[in-house]
Amino acid sequence: MKTFKSEKHSIPEGATHHGVYGCDTDCYFKKDGETYLLWKDENWSLSHFDHHRWVKPITQPTYRYEKVELSPKEVFMAMLNGESFYVLKDELIDFDGEQFWRHTSEGKSRITYINHDHEIYRRIEVTERELFIEAYASAFNTHMLLVEDVAGTLFDSGKFKLVNGKG
């Protein structure tokens, strides 16, 4: 099954659904209300397919943010090696080879420097297994570390899964 993680390099931005038409044609869709838009020729256009039974939602990843205790120089060196960092847990910091940039929902702005006043985070993808253990711990009102072995074993058995974010 295609997931966001396995196919993210080829999924168009904004795509919410995926299907295979015929035997081998990948189709990506963006659902807008009750209408499906088809990604074709690098643009979204109204889909002329009269049914979408073969189209399934693309599983989007869940992330958590971990504060890093690195010096500005260490952040810079890690960015040169391709690592991504975030400020305020949702603003990506990028380095284009010449300047640092902060990407926000409003656009991007240049950062003249990174200092110790900036709280820097790494974004880490949370696995479905971790989400299951979290939901299991929450259901029994206990800490994740206390139930990690049991809940992990249940998840690994393949007989249990999350449904709508709940175990």
Residue, then its C-alpha position, 0 to 999 in steps of 0.5 A: m500500500k502506498t503511504f505518504k512516507s513511502e511515496k512522498h517524493s512523487i506525491p504532488e503538494g496538496a494531494t489527499h487521495h491516490g489510485v491506480y488507474g488500469c494496471d499501472t497508471d498512478c493518479y493523484f487527487k485533491k478532494d475539494g468538498e465532494t469534488y475530486l481534482l486530478w493532478k495532470d500535467e503539473n496542474w490540478s484540474l476537474s476530474h472527469f472520472d464518474h466514480h472513485r471507488w478505486v481512489k483511497p486516502i493518502t495516509q498523512p504522517t504525524y509529527r512531534y517536535e524535539k528541542v535540540e540543545l545545539s550551539p548555533k555553529e552545530v545547527f549550521m553544520a548539521m544544516l549543511n549536511g541536509e538536516s532540517f530544523y524548526v523554530l517555534k515548532d512550525e517554522l522550517i529553517d532552511f539554508d540555501g548555501e548562502q543565507f538562512w530562511r524561515h518558512t512560515s504560512e505567510g511565506k519566507s523571510r531571511i534570518t540574519y543569524i541564529n543565536h542561543d535565544h532561538e529555540i530550535y527543534r527537530r521534527i520527528e515522524v511518529t510511527e503508527r506503533e508509537l501512536f498505538i502505545e500512546a492511545y493504549a497508555s491513555a486508555f489505561n490512564t498510565h505512563m507510556l513507559l509502563v505499558e510499552d512492552v505490552a502495547g508494543t507486543l499487541f501492535d506487532s502481532g498485527k491483530f490490533k490497530l488504531v481506528n480514528g486515532k484510538g486504540 
